[in-house]
């Protein structure tokens, strides 16, 4: 099982670099994101496989819904994505 | 093959409604989005399956990279997602 790259507010190339590093150490990596960062996680996987690691592929994509508690104790649902890559 | 719901700039519930309508007429529907709307497409699928159509499921998710031409003739890459749902 490869390590997990959590995609958040940094520039996409930071996560591309982290994903590439993982793919030099392991055959597998998972890219995870929640909410608005989901689009960036997809960008990250697409950039890695198209531009930097041509022998890598997306082996699976799953989505889920997580329940988060905000500062005032209210609950809200947020979507998440997990993109599995391997080479 | 079900119809395609293209997710863009409208509120997510507009696409949830369109997806639900399709799932009353057909067993299958595809939800597609590009760029920042990808997160909203995932929200749409998650809301439909968790809240409104409990017998539906996500049967497949694929991502791709499309090359778009902007107004000045320059080319840029944009990620896309296709979420297949069935019930």
Backbone of each chain as nested JSON, in Angstrom:
{
  "chains": [
    {"id": "A", "residues": [
      {"number": 1, "name": "UNK", "atoms": {"N": [0.848, -1.205, 0.0], "CA": [0.0, 0.0, 0.0], "C": [0.874, 1.242, 0.0]}},
      {"number": 2, "name": "UNK", "atoms": {"N": [0.666, 2.147, -0.936], "CA": [1.464, 3.358, -1.014], "C": [1.038, 4.389, 0.002]}},
      {"number": 3, "name": "UNK", "atoms": {"N": [1.838, 5.41, 0.136], "CA": [1.488, 6.491, 1.06], "C": [0.381, 7.359, 0.485]}},
      {"number": 4, "name": "UNK", "atoms": {"N": [-0.096, 8.273, 1.317], "CA": [-1.211, 9.14, 0.927], "C": [-0.722, 10.579, 0.816]}},
      {"number": 5, "name": "UNK", "atoms": {"N": [-1.03, 11.221, -0.296], "CA": [-0.779, 12.649, -0.484], "C": [-2.111, 13.368, -0.259]}},
      {"number": 6, "name": "UNK", "atoms": {"N": [-2.151, 14.27, 0.73], "CA": [-3.368, 15.04, 0.995], "C": [-3.295, 16.377, 0.276]}},
      {"number": 7, "name": "UNK", "atoms": {"N": [-4.206, 16.59, -0.646], "CA": [-4.203, 17.81, -1.45], "C": [-5.057, 18.871, -0.754]}},
      {"number": 8, "name": "UNK", "atoms": {"N": [-4.471, 20.068, -0.575], "CA": [-5.172, 21.157, 0.097], "C": [-4.931, 22.464, -0.615]}},
      {"number": 9, "name": "UNK", "atoms": {"N": [-4.538, 23.484, 0.138], "CA": [-4.491, 24.834, -0.392], "C": [-3.216, 25.268, -1.098]}},
      {"number": 10, "name": "UNK", "atoms": {"N": [-2.197, 24.395, -1.127], "CA": [-0.939, 24.798, -1.788], "C": [-1.066, 24.72, -3.313]}},
      {"number": 11, "name": "UNK", "atoms": {"N": [-0.073, 25.285, -4.028], "CA": [-0.115, 25.188, -5.499], "C": [-0.067, 23.726, -5.946]}},
      {"number": 12, "name": "UNK", "atoms": {"N": [-0.742, 23.439, -7.059], "CA": [-0.866, 22.05, -7.512], "C": [0.5, 21.4, -7.728]}},
      {"number": 13, "name": "UNK", "atoms": {"N": [1.498, 22.189, -8.161], "CA": [2.796, 21.58, -8.453], "C": [3.473, 21.031, -7.194]}},
      {"number": 14, "name": "UNK", "atoms": {"N": [3.122, 21.567, -6.013], "CA": [3.643, 20.986, -4.768], "C": [3.177, 19.54, -4.624]}},
      {"number": 15, "name": "UNK", "atoms": {"N": [1.92, 19.294, -4.964], "CA": [1.365, 17.937, -4.82], "C": [1.842, 17.029, -5.951]}},
      {"number": 16, "name": "UNK", "atoms": {"N": [2.055, 17.615, -7.129], "CA": [2.623, 16.841, -8.242], "C": [4.005, 16.335, -7.841]}},
      {"number": 17, "name": "UNK", "atoms": {"N": [4.817, 17.215, -7.265], "CA": [6.165, 16.833, -6.836], "C": [6.109, 15.74, -5.775]}},
      {"number": 18, "name": "UNK", "atoms": {"N": [5.226, 15.901, -4.787], "CA": [5.101, 14.904, -3.721], "C": [4.658, 13.546, -4.286]}},
      {"number": 19, "name": "UNK", "atoms": {"N": [3.737, 13.582, -5.244], "CA": [3.258, 12.34, -5.857], "C": [4.377, 11.657, -6.635]}},
      {"number": 20, "name": "UNK", "atoms": {"N": [5.146, 12.444, -7.394], "CA": [6.267, 11.879, -8.154], "C": [7.303, 11.256, -7.231]}},
      {"number": 21, "name": "UNK", "atoms": {"N": [7.588, 11.937, -6.112], "CA": [8.551, 11.412, -5.133], "C": [8.082, 10.051, -4.63]}},
      {"number": 22, "name": "UNK", "atoms": {"N": [6.799, 9.962, -4.281], "CA": [6.254, 8.694, -3.804], "C": [6.379, 7.603, -4.854]}},
      {"number": 23, "name": "UNK", "atoms": {"N": [6.184, 7.967, -6.109], "CA": [6.239, 6.961, -7.186], "C": [7.67, 6.552, -7.527]}},
      {"number": 24, "name": "UNK", "atoms": {"N": [8.654, 7.256, -6.968], "CA": [10.023, 6.749, -7.116], "C": [10.349, 5.763, -5.995]}},
      {"number": 25, "name": "UNK", "atoms": {"N": [9.652, 5.913, -4.847], "CA": [9.93, 5.047, -3.69], "C": [9.02, 3.832, -3.644]}},
      {"number": 26, "name": "UNK", "atoms": {"N": [7.89, 3.908, -4.304], "CA": [6.862, 2.869, -4.219], "C": [6.165, 2.771, -5.575]}},
      {"number": 27, "name": "UNK", "atoms": {"N": [5.513, 1.64, -5.835], "CA": [4.735, 1.508, -7.085], "C": [3.37, 2.14, -6.975]}},
      {"number": 28, "name": "UNK", "atoms": {"N": [2.978, 2.53, -5.762], "CA": [1.602, 2.989, -5.551], "C": [1.591, 4.264, -4.739]}},
      {"number": 29, "name": "UNK", "atoms": {"N": [0.572, 5.082, -4.997], "CA": [0.349, 6.263, -4.171], "C": [-1.154, 6.581, -4.216]}},
      {"number": 30, "name": "UNK", "atoms": {"N": [-1.663, 7.116, -3.114], "CA": [-3.05, 7.579, -3.075], "C": [-3.064, 9.092, -2.958]}},
      {"number": 31, "name": "UNK", "atoms": {"N": [-3.91, 9.736, -3.717], "CA": [-4.09, 11.187, -3.651], "C": [-5.494, 11.434, -3.107]}},
      {"number": 32, "name": "UNK", "atoms": {"N": [-5.567, 12.156, -1.979], "CA": [-6.859, 12.404, -1.345], "C": [-7.127, 13.894, -1.239]}},
      {"number": 33, "name": "UNK", "atoms": {"N": [-8.408, 14.256, -1.354], "CA": [-8.806, 15.657, -1.186], "C": [-10.267, 15.72, -0.784]}},
      {"number": 34, "name": "UNK", "atoms": {"N": [-10.615, 16.857, -0.202], "CA": [-11.996, 17.128, 0.195], "C": [-12.451, 18.451, -0.395]}},
      {"number": 35, "name": "UNK", "atoms": {"N": [-13.762, 18.561, -0.603], "CA": [-14.363, 19.849, -0.984], "C": [-13.763, 20.42, -2.252]}},
      {"number": 36, "name": "UNK", "atoms": {"N": [-13.462, 21.721, -2.209], "CA": [-12.98, 22.39, -3.424], "C": [-11.632, 21.872, -3.9]}},
      {"number": 37, "name": "UNK", "atoms": {"N": [-10.871, 21.237, -3.009], "CA": [-9.557, 20.719, -3.409], "C": [-9.666, 19.479, -4.293]}},
      {"number": 38, "name": "UNK", "atoms": {"N": [-10.885, 18.938, -4.446], "CA": [-11.065, 17.743, -5.285], "C": [-10.582, 18.008, -6.714]}},
      {"number": 39, "name": "UNK", "atoms": {"N": [-10.922, 19.181, -7.259], "CA": [-10.493, 19.504, -8.628], "C": [-8.97, 19.502, -8.732]}},
      {"number": 40, "name": "UNK", "atoms": {"N": [-8.322, 20.01, -7.677], "CA": [-6.855, 20.061, -7.688], "C": [-6.248, 18.664, -7.618]}},
      {"number": 41, "name": "UNK", "atoms": {"N": [-6.893, 17.769, -6.882], "CA": [-6.401, 16.389, -6.804], "C": [-6.461, 15.72, -8.179]}},
      {"number": 42, "name": "UNK", "atoms": {"N": [-7.546, 15.98, -8.928], "CA": [-7.659, 15.432, -10.287], "C": [-6.579, 16.046, -11.183]}},
      {"number": 43, "name": "UNK", "atoms": {"N": [-6.376, 17.375, -11.079], "CA": [-5.293, 18.017, -11.843], "C": [-3.957, 17.346, -11.526]}},
      {"number": 44, "name": "UNK", "atoms": {"N": [-3.706, 17.109, -10.247], "CA": [-2.437, 16.515, -9.816], "C": [-2.22, 15.163, -10.491]}},
      {"number": 45, "name": "UNK", "atoms": {"N": [-3.209, 14.285, -10.427], "CA": [-3.084, 12.953, -11.022], "C": [-2.903, 13.038, -12.537]}},
      {"number": 46, "name": "UNK", "atoms": {"N": [-3.666, 13.924, -13.174], "CA": [-3.579, 14.054, -14.639], "C": [-2.217, 14.603, -15.071]}},
      {"number": 47, "name": "UNK", "atoms": {"N": [-1.69, 15.571, -14.315], "CA": [-0.381, 16.143, -14.663], "C": [0.71, 15.09, -14.481]}},
      {"number": 48, "name": "UNK", "atoms": {"N": [0.634, 14.318, -13.383], "CA": [1.661, 13.297, -13.139], "C": [1.659, 12.274, -14.267]}},
      {"number": 49, "name": "UNK", "atoms": {"N": [0.489, 11.774, -14.615], "CA": [0.499, 10.683, -15.601], "C": [0.734, 11.168, -17.027]}},
      {"number": 50, "name": "UNK", "atoms": {"N": [0.305, 12.391, -17.34], "CA": [0.489, 12.875, -18.713], "C": [1.86, 13.49, -18.953]}},
      {"number": 51, "name": "UNK", "atoms": {"N": [2.412, 14.137, -17.924], "CA": [3.597, 14.949, -18.195], "C": [4.871, 14.4, -17.58]}},
      {"number": 52, "name": "UNK", "atoms": {"N": [4.759, 13.763, -16.402], "CA": [5.99, 13.452, -15.671], "C": [6.287, 11.975, -15.494]}},
      {"number": 53, "name": "UNK", "atoms": {"N": [5.281, 11.145, -15.326], "CA": [5.516, 9.713, -15.092], "C": [4.668, 8.93, -16.093]}},
      {"number": 54, "name": "UNK", "atoms": {"N": [5.13, 8.855, -17.351], "CA": [4.305, 8.275, -18.409], "C": [3.954, 6.808, -18.182]}},
      {"number": 55, "name": "UNK", "atoms": {"N": [4.75, 6.104, -17.379], "CA": [4.402, 4.703, -17.129], "C": [3.477, 4.546, -15.916]}},
      {"number": 56, "name": "UNK", "atoms": {"N": [2.961, 5.654, -15.398], "CA": [1.999, 5.558, -14.294], "C": [0.577, 5.586, -14.843]}},
      {"number": 57, "name": "UNK", "atoms": {"N": [-0.348, 5.095, -14.036], "CA": [-1.757, 5.129, -14.434], "C": [-2.63, 5.307, -13.199]}},
      {"number": 58, "name": "UNK", "atoms": {"N": [-3.84, 5.782, -13.448], "CA": [-4.833, 5.862, -12.384], "C": [-5.502, 4.499, -12.307]}},
      {"number": 59, "name": "UNK", "atoms": {"N": [-5.355, 3.825, -11.163], "CA": [-5.87, 2.457, -11.054], "C": [-7.243, 2.408, -10.4]}},
      {"number": 60, "name": "UNK", "atoms": {"N": [-7.67, 3.501, -9.799], "CA": [-9.002, 3.517, -9.204], "C": [-9.319, 4.887, -8.652]}},
      {"number": 61, "name": "UNK", "atoms": {"N": [-10.6, 5.235, -8.702], "CA": [-11.054, 6.499, -8.129], "C": [-12.311, 6.213, -7.322]}},
      {"number": 62, "name": "UNK", "atoms": {"N": [-12.335, 6.678, -6.086], "CA": [-13.541, 6.554, -5.274], "C": [-13.902, 7.893, -4.663]}},
      {"number": 63, "name": "UNK", "atoms": {"N": [-15.198, 8.083, -4.461], "CA": [-15.652, 9.282, -3.766], "C": [-16.413, 8.864, -2.519]}},
      {"number": 64, "name": "UNK", "atoms": {"N": [-16.515, 9.787, -1.581], "CA": [-17.219, 9.505, -0.335], "C": [-17.753, 10.827, 0.223]}},
      {"number": 65, "name": "UNK", "atoms": {"N": [-18.549, 10.723, 1.268], "CA": [-19.052, 11.91, 1.962], "C": [-18.614, 11.831, 3.42]}},
      {"number": 66, "name": "UNK", "atoms": {"N": [-17.919, 12.854, 3.881], "CA": [-17.473, 12.921, 5.273], "C": [-18.321, 13.951, 6.01]}},
      {"number": 67, "name": "UNK", "atoms": {"N": [-18.634, 13.653, 7.276], "CA": [-19.373, 14.605, 8.102], "C": [-18.372, 15.39, 8.956]}},
      {"number": 68, "name": "UNK", "atoms": {"N": [-18.343, 16.692, 8.755], "CA": [-17.41, 17.542, 9.505], "C": [-18.179, 18.371, 10.522]}},
      {"number": 69, "name": "UNK", "atoms": {"N": [-17.51, 18.669, 11.636], "CA": [-18.115, 19.552, 12.628], "C": [-17.44, 20.915, 12.51]}},
      {"number": 70, "name": "UNK", "atoms": {"N": [-18.233, 21.973, 12.38], "CA": [-17.604, 23.298, 12.271], "C": [-17.4, 23.896, 13.661]}},
      {"number": 71, "name": "UNK", "atoms": {"N": [-16.814, 25.1, 13.695], "CA": [-16.407, 25.702, 14.974], "C": [-17.573, 25.867, 15.943]}},
      {"number": 72, "name": "UNK", "atoms": {"N": [-18.762, 26.115, 15.409], "CA": [-19.916, 26.336, 16.279], "C": [-20.622, 25.025, 16.635]}},
      {"number": 73, "name": "UNK", "atoms": {"N": [-20.027, 23.88, 16.288], "CA": [-20.608, 22.589, 16.641], "C": [-21.625, 22.074, 15.646]}},
      {"number": 74, "name": "UNK", "atoms": {"N": [-21.918, 22.859, 14.605], "CA": [-22.834, 22.386, 13.557], "C": [-22.147, 21.346, 12.682]}},
      {"number": 75, "name": "UNK", "atoms": {"N": [-22.946, 20.494, 12.062], "CA": [-22.382, 19.459, 11.205], "C": [-22.699, 19.751, 9.75]}},
      {"number": 76, "name": "UNK", "atoms": {"N": [-21.724, 19.485, 8.908], "CA": [-21.998, 19.622, 7.477], "C": [-21.287, 18.503, 6.74]}},
      {"number": 77, "name": "UNK", "atoms": {"N": [-21.837, 18.159, 5.609], "CA": [-21.263, 17.098, 4.792], "C": [-20.305, 17.687, 3.774]}},
      {"number": 78, "name": "UNK", "atoms": {"N": [-19.202, 16.99, 3.546], "CA": [-18.261, 17.421, 2.524], "C": [-17.841, 16.182, 1.719]}},
      {"number": 79, "name": "UNK", "atoms": {"N": [-17.795, 16.358, 0.399], "CA": [-17.384, 15.246, -0.462], "C": [-15.88, 15.074, -0.418]}},
      {"number": 80, "name": "UNK", "atoms": {"N": [-15.447, 13.835, -0.633], "CA": [-14.012, 13.573, -0.724], "C": [-13.729, 12.661, -1.912]}},
      {"number": 81, "name": "UNK", "atoms": {"N": [-12.486, 12.673, -2.348], "CA": [-12.061, 11.798, -3.451], "C": [-10.759, 11.113, -3.064]}},
      {"number": 82, "name": "UNK", "atoms": {"N": [-10.608, 9.878, -3.481], "CA": [-9.347, 9.151, -3.346], "C": [-8.973, 8.634, -4.734]}},
      {"number": 83, "name": "UNK", "atoms": {"N": [-7.825, 9.068, -5.211], "CA": [-7.334, 8.635, -6.525], "C": [-6.129, 7.726, -6.292]}},
      {"number": 84, "name": "UNK", "atoms": {"N": [-6.234, 6.478, -6.705], "CA": [-5.13, 5.53, -6.565], "C": [-4.325, 5.55, -7.858]}},
      {"number": 85, "name": "UNK", "atoms": {"N": [-2.998, 5.72, -7.708], "CA": [-2.117, 5.653, -8.879], "C": [-1.085, 4.553, -8.684]}},
      {"number": 86, "name": "UNK", "atoms": {"N": [-0.69, 3.957, -9.798], "CA": [0.405, 2.987, -9.712], "C": [1.241, 3.067, -10.978]}},
      {"number": 87, "name": "UNK", "atoms": {"N": [2.414, 2.488, -10.896], "CA": [3.274, 2.452, -12.074], "C": [3.895, 1.079, -12.211]}}
    ]},
    {"id": "B", "residues": [
      {"number": 1, "name": "UNK", "atoms": {"N": [-27.235, 3.293, -22.72], "CA": [-26.363, 4.408, -22.308], "C": [-27.24, 5.569, -21.855]}},
      {"number": 2, "name": "UNK", "atoms": {"N": [-27.023, 6.069, -20.628], "CA": [-27.811, 7.173, -20.105], "C": [-27.371, 8.496, -20.704]}},
      {"number": 3, "name": "UNK", "atoms": {"N": [-28.157, 9.504, -20.446], "CA": [-27.809, 10.841, -20.908], "C": [-26.696, 11.428, -20.05]}},
      {"number": 4, "name": "UNK", "atoms": {"N": [-26.21, 12.585, -20.48], "CA": [-25.092, 13.239, -19.808], "C": [-25.571, 14.54, -19.173]}},
      {"number": 5, "name": "UNK", "atoms": {"N": [-25.254, 14.726, -17.896], "CA": [-25.496, 15.983, -17.199], "C": [-24.157, 16.725, -17.142]}},
      {"number": 6, "name": "UNK", "atoms": {"N": [-24.106, 17.914, -17.741], "CA": [-22.879, 18.718, -17.703], "C": [-22.946, 19.699, -16.534]}},
      {"number": 7, "name": "UNK", "atoms": {"N": [-22.039, 19.552, -15.598], "CA": [-22.013, 20.387, -14.401], "C": [-21.153, 21.625, -14.659]}},
      {"number": 8, "name": "UNK", "atoms": {"N": [-21.733, 22.802, -14.381], "CA": [-21.009, 24.052, -14.602], "C": [-21.227, 25.016, -13.466]}},
      {"number": 9, "name": "UNK", "atoms": {"N": [-21.619, 26.243, -13.777], "CA": [-21.658, 27.305, -12.787], "C": [-22.935, 27.448, -11.971]}},
      {"number": 10, "name": "UNK", "atoms": {"N": [-23.97, 26.651, -12.26], "CA": [-25.218, 26.789, -11.494], "C": [-25.096, 26.154, -10.106]}},
      {"number": 11, "name": "UNK", "atoms": {"N": [-26.081, 26.408, -9.23], "CA": [-26.041, 25.774, -7.901], "C": [-26.096, 24.251, -8.035]}},
      {"number": 12, "name": "UNK", "atoms": {"N": [-25.42, 23.566, -7.103], "CA": [-25.312, 22.109, -7.19], "C": [-26.681, 21.44, -7.23]}},
      {"number": 13, "name": "UNK", "atoms": {"N": [-27.675, 22.011, -6.536], "CA": [-28.985, 21.357, -6.489], "C": [-29.662, 21.319, -7.861]}},
      {"number": 14, "name": "UNK", "atoms": {"N": [-29.311, 22.248, -8.752], "CA": [-29.831, 22.172, -10.124], "C": [-29.374, 20.878, -10.798]}},
      {"number": 15, "name": "UNK", "atoms": {"N": [-28.111, 20.514, -10.565], "CA": [-27.574, 19.301, -11.203], "C": [-28.066, 18.047, -10.488]}},
      {"number": 16, "name": "UNK", "atoms": {"N": [-28.271, 18.147, -9.183], "CA": [-28.858, 17.028, -8.433], "C": [-30.248, 16.717, -8.991]}},
      {"number": 17, "name": "UNK", "atoms": {"N": [-31.044, 17.766, -9.194], "CA": [-32.39, 17.578, -9.735], "C": [-32.338, 16.951, -11.129]}},
      {"number": 18, "name": "UNK", "atoms": {"N": [-31.454, 17.457, -11.974], "CA": [-31.34, 16.925, -13.345], "C": [-30.914, 15.458, -13.324]}},
      {"number": 19, "name": "UNK", "atoms": {"N": [-30.0, 15.122, -12.418], "CA": [-29.521, 13.735, -12.317], "C": [-30.652, 12.82, -11.845]}},
      {"number": 20, "name": "UNK", "atoms": {"N": [-31.403, 13.285, -10.838], "CA": [-32.532, 12.492, -10.344], "C": [-33.576, 12.27, -11.432]}},
      {"number": 21, "name": "UNK", "atoms": {"N": [-33.865, 13.323, -12.206], "CA": [-34.828, 13.193, -13.306], "C": [-34.368, 12.119, -14.284]}},
      {"number": 22, "name": "UNK", "atoms": {"N": [-33.096, 12.149, -14.626], "CA": [-32.562, 11.137, -15.552], "C": [-32.714, 9.737, -14.978]}},
      {"number": 23, "name": "UNK", "atoms": {"N": [-32.491, 9.606, -13.686], "CA": [-32.559, 8.275, -13.057], "C": [-34.003, 7.796, -12.884]}},
      {"number": 24, "name": "UNK", "atoms": {"N": [-34.983, 8.67, -13.151], "CA": [-36.352, 8.155, -13.197], "C": [-36.685, 7.659, -14.601]}},
      {"number": 25, "name": "UNK", "atoms": {"N": [-35.983, 8.214, -15.619], "CA": [-36.262, 7.838, -17.012], "C": [-35.365, 6.714, -17.504]}},
      {"number": 26, "name": "UNK", "atoms": {"N": [-34.244, 6.538, -16.845], "CA": [-33.229, 5.592, -17.324], "C": [-32.527, 4.984, -16.115]}},
      {"number": 27, "name": "UNK", "atoms": {"N": [-31.88, 3.83, -16.289], "CA": [-31.106, 3.235, -15.188], "C": [-29.732, 3.866, -15.048]}},
      {"number": 28, "name": "UNK", "atoms": {"N": [-29.33, 4.665, -16.045], "CA": [-27.959, 5.156, -16.067], "C": [-27.922, 6.646, -16.348]}},
      {"number": 29, "name": "UNK", "atoms": {"N": [-26.917, 7.292, -15.803], "CA": [-26.678, 8.693, -16.141], "C": [-25.181, 8.967, -15.983]}},
      {"number": 30, "name": "UNK", "atoms": {"N": [-24.663, 9.872, -16.804], "CA": [-23.269, 10.303, -16.683], "C": [-23.243, 11.757, -16.235]}},
      {"number": 31, "name": "UNK", "atoms": {"N": [-22.378, 12.047, -15.283], "CA": [-22.192, 13.419, -14.811], "C": [-20.789, 13.848, -15.22]}},
      {"number": 32, "name": "UNK", "atoms": {"N": [-20.711, 14.929, -16.0], "CA": [-19.407, 15.376, -16.498], "C": [-19.122, 16.796, -16.052]}},
      {"number": 33, "name": "UNK", "atoms": {"N": [-17.84, 17.08, -15.814], "CA": [-17.427, 18.435, -15.462], "C": [-15.968, 18.632, -15.817]}},
      {"number": 34, "name": "UNK", "atoms": {"N": [-15.616, 19.907, -15.946], "CA": [-14.227, 20.284, -16.209], "C": [-13.756, 21.292, -15.162]}},
      {"number": 35, "name": "UNK", "atoms": {"N": [-12.444, 21.3, -14.928], "CA": [-11.839, 22.346, -14.105], "C": [-12.438, 22.415, -12.711]}},
      {"number": 36, "name": "UNK", "atoms": {"N": [-12.723, 23.632, -12.264], "CA": [-13.206, 23.814, -10.889], "C": [-14.554, 23.172, -10.632]}},
      {"number": 37, "name": "UNK", "atoms": {"N": [-15.315, 22.931, -11.688], "CA": [-16.637, 22.313, -11.513], "C": [-16.538, 20.83, -11.147]}},
      {"number": 38, "name": "UNK", "atoms": {"N": [-15.331, 20.263, -11.206], "CA": [-15.159, 18.841, -10.864], "C": [-15.641, 18.569, -9.438]}},
      {"number": 39, "name": "UNK", "atoms": {"N": [-15.282, 19.435, -8.506], "CA": [-15.708, 19.243, -7.114], "C": [-17.231, 19.213, -7.019]}},
      {"number": 40, "name": "UNK", "atoms": {"N": [-17.888, 20.08, -7.789], "CA": [-19.348, 20.142, -7.758], "C": [-19.975, 18.88, -8.352]}},
      {"number": 41, "name": "UNK", "atoms": {"N": [-19.338, 18.311, -9.368], "CA": [-19.832, 17.053, -9.951], "C": [-19.777, 15.923, -8.924]}},
      {"number": 42, "name": "UNK", "atoms": {"N": [-18.697, 15.884, -8.132], "CA": [-18.591, 14.869, -7.069], "C": [-19.666, 15.117, -6.01]}},
      {"number": 43, "name": "UNK", "atoms": {"N": [-19.856, 16.385, -5.614], "CA": [-20.938, 16.71, -4.667], "C": [-22.278, 16.217, -5.208]}},
      {"number": 44, "name": "UNK", "atoms": {"N": [-22.538, 16.481, -6.472], "CA": [-23.807, 16.099, -7.092], "C": [-24.035, 14.589, -6.967]}},
      {"number": 45, "name": "UNK", "atoms": {"N": [-23.054, 13.803, -7.351], "CA": [-23.199, 12.335, -7.301], "C": [-23.378, 11.857, -5.864]}},
      {"number": 46, "name": "UNK", "atoms": {"N": [-22.608, 12.432, -4.938], "CA": [-22.696, 12.012, -3.537], "C": [-24.055, 12.374, -2.929]}},
      {"number": 47, "name": "UNK", "atoms": {"N": [-24.565, 13.56, -3.257], "CA": [-25.866, 13.972, -2.723], "C": [-26.968, 13.076, -3.287]}},
      {"number": 48, "name": "UNK", "atoms": {"N": [-26.901, 12.777, -4.59], "CA": [-27.932, 11.92, -5.19], "C": [-27.941, 10.551, -4.521]}},
      {"number": 49, "name": "UNK", "atoms": {"N": [-26.768, 9.94, -4.395], "CA": [-26.79, 8.561, -3.884], "C": [-27.028, 8.492, -2.378]}},
      {"number": 50, "name": "UNK", "atoms": {"N": [-26.592, 9.497, -1.624], "CA": [-26.772, 9.441, -0.174], "C": [-28.139, 9.944, 0.279]}},
      {"number": 51, "name": "UNK", "atoms": {"N": [-28.681, 10.934, -0.429], "CA": [-29.852, 11.598, 0.12], "C": [-31.135, 11.323, -0.652]}},
      {"number": 52, "name": "UNK", "atoms": {"N": [-31.032, 11.186, -1.973], "CA": [-32.26, 11.183, -2.776], "C": [-32.57, 9.874, -3.494]}},
      {"number": 53, "name": "UNK", "atoms": {"N": [-31.556, 9.158, -3.943], "CA": [-31.816, 7.909, -4.687], "C": [-30.976, 6.8, -4.052]}},
      {"number": 54, "name": "UNK", "atoms": {"N": [-31.455, 6.276, -2.904], "CA": [-30.634, 5.336, -2.134], "C": [-30.305, 4.043, -2.873]}},
      {"number": 55, "name": "UNK", "atoms": {"N": [-31.113, 3.694, -3.892], "CA": [-30.77, 2.482, -4.642], "C": [-29.849, 2.78, -5.826]}},
      {"number": 56, "name": "UNK", "atoms": {"N": [-29.313, 3.996, -5.913], "CA": [-28.355, 4.303, -6.979], "C": [-26.936, 4.119, -6.462]}},
      {"number": 57, "name": "UNK", "atoms": {"N": [-26.018, 3.949, -7.393], "CA": [-24.603, 3.821, -7.019], "C": [-23.734, 4.436, -8.099]}},
      {"number": 58, "name": "UNK", "atoms": {"N": [-22.505, 4.763, -7.701], "CA": [-21.511, 5.23, -8.663], "C": [-20.844, 3.99, -9.241]}},
      {"number": 59, "name": "UNK", "atoms": {"N": [-21.007, 3.79, -10.543], "CA": [-20.506, 2.563, -11.155], "C": [-19.127, 2.742, -11.781]}},
      {"number": 60, "name": "UNK", "atoms": {"N": [-18.687, 3.975, -11.94], "CA": [-17.356, 4.202, -12.5], "C": [-17.016, 5.673, -12.509]}},
      {"number": 61, "name": "UNK", "atoms": {"N": [-15.736, 5.966, -12.339], "CA": [-15.269, 7.353, -12.397], "C": [-14.014, 7.38, -13.255]}},
      {"number": 62, "name": "UNK", "atoms": {"N": [-13.989, 8.27, -14.251], "CA": [-12.781, 8.438, -15.054], "C": [-12.405, 9.91, -15.123]}},
      {"number": 63, "name": "UNK", "atoms": {"N": [-11.107, 10.139, -15.234], "CA": [-10.641, 11.509, -15.437], "C": [-9.882, 11.579, -16.752]}},
      {"number": 64, "name": "UNK", "atoms": {"N": [-9.781, 12.789, -17.283], "CA": [-9.077, 12.97, -18.545], "C": [-8.523, 14.391, -18.57]}},
      {"number": 65, "name": "UNK", "atoms": {"N": [-7.729, 14.671, -19.588], "CA": [-7.214, 16.027, -19.791], "C": [-7.646, 16.501, -21.167]}},
      {"number": 66, "name": "UNK", "atoms": {"N": [-8.347, 17.644, -21.217], "CA": [-8.78, 18.219, -22.495], "C": [-7.919, 19.437, -22.791]}},
      {"number": 67, "name": "UNK", "atoms": {"N": [-7.617, 19.627, -24.08], "CA": [-6.873, 20.812, -24.486], "C": [-7.864, 21.857, -24.995]}},
      {"number": 68, "name": "UNK", "atoms": {"N": [-7.899, 22.992, -24.316], "CA": [-8.811, 24.068, -24.709], "C": [-8.036, 25.205, -25.347]}},
      {"number": 69, "name": "UNK", "atoms": {"N": [-8.695, 25.901, -26.292], "CA": [-8.081, 27.085, -26.884], "C": [-8.741, 28.309, -26.275]}},
      {"number": 70, "name": "UNK", "atoms": {"N": [-7.957, 29.237, -25.754], "CA": [-8.577, 30.433, -25.17], "C": [-8.776, 31.494, -26.261]}},
      {"number": 71, "name": "UNK", "atoms": {"N": [-9.356, 32.641, -25.862], "CA": [-9.749, 33.656, -26.835], "C": [-8.578, 34.16, -27.673]}},
      {"number": 72, "name": "UNK", "atoms": {"N": [-7.39, 34.172, -27.085], "CA": [-6.232, 34.694, -27.808], "C": [-5.534, 33.608, -28.629]}},
      {"number": 73, "name": "UNK", "atoms": {"N": [-6.14, 32.416, -28.708], "CA": [-5.558, 31.347, -29.512], "C": [-4.557, 30.484, -28.771]}},
      {"number": 74, "name": "UNK", "atoms": {"N": [-4.265, 30.842, -27.503], "CA": [-3.349, 30.024, -26.706], "C": [-4.024, 28.736, -26.27]}},
      {"number": 75, "name": "UNK", "atoms": {"N": [-3.231, 27.723, -26.035], "CA": [-3.804, 26.448, -25.605], "C": [-3.481, 26.189, -24.153]}},
      {"number": 76, "name": "UNK", "atoms": {"N": [-4.464, 25.631, -23.431], "CA": [-4.194, 25.226, -22.07], "C": [-4.912, 23.918, -21.79]}},
      {"number": 77, "name": "UNK", "atoms": {"N": [-4.37, 23.164, -20.865], "CA": [-4.953, 21.885, -20.493], "C": [-5.9, 22.061, -19.326]}},
      {"number": 78, "name": "UNK", "atoms": {"N": [-7.003, 21.343, -19.374], "CA": [-7.942, 21.362, -18.264], "C": [-8.37, 19.92, -17.972]}},
      {"number": 79, "name": "UNK", "atoms": {"N": [-8.426, 19.588, -16.695], "CA": [-8.847, 18.239, -16.306], "C": [-10.359, 18.115, -16.405]}},
      {"number": 80, "name": "UNK", "atoms": {"N": [-10.805, 16.888, -16.661], "CA": [-12.243, 16.622, -16.668], "C": [-12.531, 15.339, -15.9]}},
      {"number": 81, "name": "UNK", "atoms": {"N": [-13.778, 15.205, -15.479], "CA": [-14.207, 13.992, -14.792], "C": [-15.522, 13.518, -15.405]}},
      {"number": 82, "name": "UNK", "atoms": {"N": [-15.678, 12.199, -15.469], "CA": [-16.956, 11.591, -15.86], "C": [-17.338, 10.6, -14.769]}},
      {"number": 83, "name": "UNK", "atoms": {"N": [-18.484, 10.836, -14.152], "CA": [-18.976, 9.954, -13.094], "C": [-20.191, 9.216, -13.648]}},
      {"number": 84, "name": "UNK", "atoms": {"N": [-20.093, 7.892, -13.716], "CA": [-21.216, 7.076, -14.198], "C": [-22.025, 6.618, -12.994]}},
      {"number": 85, "name": "UNK", "atoms": {"N": [-23.335, 6.851, -13.063], "CA": [-24.221, 6.369, -12.002], "C": [-25.259, 5.429, -12.589]}},
      {"number": 86, "name": "UNK", "atoms": {"N": [-25.677, 4.458, -11.787], "CA": [-26.787, 3.6, -12.204], "C": [-27.608, 3.203, -10.993]}},
      {"number": 87, "name": "UNK", "atoms": {"N": [-28.808, 2.719, -11.277], "CA": [-29.664, 2.261, -10.184], "C": [-30.275, 0.917, -10.536]}}
    ]}
  ]
}
